[in-house]
């Protein structure tokens, strides 16, 4: 008789896909609303996008319990910052705070894969992409989550950013208009939903620009 080994993990992967695109004066952040475990769908209406500040939004995939803990900690740190400095944190400052917070937990990491999007101090769109232990980079576009391997090559093909090795340094923003970026994001998710069982149900799109924040929703495949 073979011995059965009992295994327990503090982590789970709840799937889902996040995308962000930065433009000259806007930022588009999008994520699907499906939350799964294994071959089961836990809910079809779970938002993966959270507002960190007036000009910063974070989309997260991975283990949603860790994501929730991370969001609560960032909210507390931002509240302390506001009391000390009497102003909201800028998006680049929030990006550094998120990196420090993830790196601090590097020996027992938050199993969360984040994309931070917003507007910088000059009103330009900015996107920061992360790994689980806080290594980050400012980019023109990014994708994280279970559908990232399908979406990233497509975005590379459509929007290829200039190499960071070029001198003088090139702007990371994409050349698309706001409406073109939204259409591109919709196309990404429709394609990824066909191939990835953890992505689907509904697409939530958040657009940040000088006028503020607005949201759009689009139905995706539900099977």
Buried (B, 14 or more C-beta within 10 A) or exposed (E): EEEEEEEEEEEBBBBBBBBBBBBBBBBBBBBBBBBBBEEEBBEBEBBBBBBBBBBBBBBBBBBBBBBEBBBEBBEEBBEEBEEEEEEBBBBBBBBBBBBEBBEEBEEEBBBBBBBBBBBBEEEBBBBBBBEBBBEBEBBBBBBBBBBBEBBBEBBEEBBEBEEEEEEEEEEBBBEBEBEBBBEBBBEBBEBBBEEBBBBBBBBBBBBBBEEEBEEBEBEBEEE
